[in-house]
Amino acid sequence: MKIEGEITLPASAESIWEMLQDPEFLASVLPGCKEMTPTGEDQYKGVLESKVGPISSQYITKFSIHDKNPPHGYRLHLEGSGKGGFVRADTNVKLIPQEDETIMQYSGDATIGGTITRVGQRLVESAAKMLINRGFKSMREKVEERMRK
């Protein structure tokens, strides 16, 4: 499944970059994230909870950051599995400065499989887009909160 989009955030690319390096910040904006712990340089493990249709599941995940180019972007790789199935994603994140704001673009591929796909690919894709949008709404709110401090 292709995933792509963008959001305008009310902070400089440097500020956004710093926030994206903070596991506590990331955990606070990822929908369903119950835990995110560093396991090495640019590597994290986490616990995500998700519900698609009648299927609820907890996923044990591994996040890794590659191809860092501060403060312009990086590649994020995610793998997770749980009783509902598995998810793998590889996403490029790009930060584009715009005066006192930053456009954050993302594009990549995600593969979702297992029991969760029994509810239908359309529902899975719809739920994935909803989670991404919820995450970006949360990110915007957290960035605004941090910039007010």
N, C-alpha and C positions, 0 to 999 in steps of 0.2 A: 504494500500500500504506500503510495506517495504521500508525504506530509510536507506542507510548505505554507508559508505565510509570513506576516510581519506585524510588528507593533511599534508604535512610537512611544518612547519613554522620556519622561521629563527630567533628564540628567545627561551629563556629558558621557561620551563613550568611555572615558577613563573611570568614571564613577560606576557605570554599569559593569565594566570589566571587573572591578574590585568586588562588586556584589556577586557576580557570577563565579568568583573564586571562593566564596564563603559557603561552606556546607550548611550552616544554619539558615542562611538566606534561601539557598536552593530548596532545602527541606520545607521551609515555610511557604513556598510558592508552588510546589509540586502537589497537585490534588491527590489525596489519599496517602501521602508520604507520612509514615509513622516513625521512620528512623533513617538517618543518613550518617554514616561513620566513615572517616578517612581510613583507607587500608594501605596507602602508600602515596607516592607523589602522583597527583592527578588521578587517583583511583579511590573509589568509594563503594561501600556496600550499603544497601538500604532495604527497607520493607515498605512496600506499597500495597494498599488495599483498593480494590476496584469492584464495581458491580456493573454488569452488562446484562440487561433483561433480568431473568431470574437467577443468574449465576453470579455469586459473590466469591471473591477469591483474594488471598493474600499472596503476594509475589515477593520472593527473595531476589533482589536485583544487584547487579554490578554495573557501576558507571565508570567510564574512563574517558579522559580528555586527551585528545591528540592534536597535533599540528597547531599548537598555540602560536598566535601572532598578536601579542598584546598591543594596543587594546582593540584590535580589529576583528578578531574572531578565533574560532577553533572548531574542531570536529568532536562531537559527543557520540560515544558508543554506549549502548545500554543492552544488557541481557537480563532477563528475569524469568523465573518459573515458579509455578504454584499449582494448587489443585485444579485451577481453571485452565491451565495450559501454559503457554510460554509467549514471550515477546522478545523481539530483537529489533533494535533500531540503530541506524547510523545517520547522524544529522549534522549538517554544516550550519554553524551559527556565525552570522556576520553582523558587525556593529558599524553603522554608518553615521558619523557625526553630522548634525544639522543644527547650526547655531547653538542654542542652549538645550537641545534635545538630541536623542539618538534613535535612529531607526534600527531595530533588531530584526534581521531577516533569518529565517530558518528554512532549510530544505533537506530532504533526505528520504529514506525508505524505512518502512517498518514492516515486520513480519509477525503476525499473530497466529497462533495455532493451538490446537488442543480442544478441550471441552467447550471453551468459550466461543469457538467458531460455530458451534451447533445452533446458536441463536440466529445465525445468518450473517453473512459478510456485510450486508448493508447496515445492520444494527451495530456491528462491531465498529465499522468505519464511522458511523454517526456518533457512537459513544466516544471513540478516540478523538474526534474533532471537538466534541463537547468538553472533554477533559483538557485538551490543549487550550481551548478558549478560556476555560475556568482558570487554568494556570496563568495565562497571560493577564487576565483581569486581576488576579491576586498579585502578580508581579508588578503591575502598574501601581496598585495600591501601596505595596511595600516600598517601592521606589519613591513614591510621593511622600510617604511617611518618613523615610530616611532623609530625604532632601529638606524636609521642614525642620529637622533637628539642628 
